[in-house]
């Protein structure tokens, strides 16, 4: 994780915003603790607040009418929840919840949008960020369709590792199965493949990254493009390593 800026923010978007814009938000921001499983965006309901994470990890998941669920994107200290708000949509069928506990800042969506439309520089940053989110969703679809399970798992762990401080990822097999859209027993088998290649170790409720370069080699082309585009568009590379 990068060092805080002069105003003390770890969130990269907050660091990139013009100082006057960030200061204009200060009176409406609340620092909040974000426990595991807290819902940040509820499907098909007006999104009342957006969250700028300082620590922890949120998952964006798509859910079908018959309750099939798969993760499509991550949000960490590089971004914000509720990106649809920037596109002037007050709701989305997708859900966002905390996967790894953390903390951040909450801002009323209406106030944030009103502030954005009065700052061309801040709006440009958010448009670039939303585009990078679209790329992450597109690459998730590509990974799910064209890559093997252990390659997808390697990608998923790398994305978590990018956004969490340290090498220990507090992830259960049940959560991994839900996020990847597979059975729990299948996740266990795929974790053993990565362990056999000495890229990770696992204990109950925890995955430890021991060879990031090895994970990147396993993930092949399904990891890295959205991250590179984020760096190109926003001038900050949040990837580890």
Secondary structure, 3 states (H helix, E strand, C coil): CCCCCCCCCCCHHHHHCCHHHHHHHHHHCEEEEECCCCEEECCCCCCCEEEEEEEEEEEEEEECCCCCEEEEEEECCCCECCHHHHHCCCCCCCEEEEEEEEEEEEEEHHHHHHHHCCCHHHHHHHHHHHHHHHHHHHHHHHHHHHCCHHHHHHHHHHHHHHHCCCCEECCCHHHHHHHHCCCHHHHHHHHHHHHHCCCEEEECCEEEECCHHHHHHHHHHHCCHHHHHHHHHHCCCCCCC
